[in-house]
Amino acid sequence: MSEEELERYEAEIELALVQEYRTVLPLFRYVVETERRFYLANDVKVSVQQTSPPWVELELSDAWVWDMYRPARFVPSVRVLTFRDVNIERLPERDT
């Protein structure tokens, strides 16, 4: 496989991931962004550990993981430990 073919393959996978994200977004209540990953989740628990340096523990339930190489992006739970910034956004309520 040439470098050009690999780049085209990765671009196609990323486009499919963007399309999947747009499709599944209405199913979730939170968007969670860490240094390494991007998640959608329906429940987020945050715990800040006051150590030196402090770190953050996230527990996500009913989640979708942005990872183009992961075969299954829907997961029942995710535990994230990080020393870096975390961004958590609550999505607007949906009309049902």
Secondary structure, DSSP 4 states (H G I P E B T S, - for coil): --HHHHHHHHHHHHHHHHHHHHHHGGG-SEEEE-SS-EEEEEEEEEEEE-SSS-EEEEEEEEEEE--TT-S--EEEEEEEEESS--EEEEPPPPP-
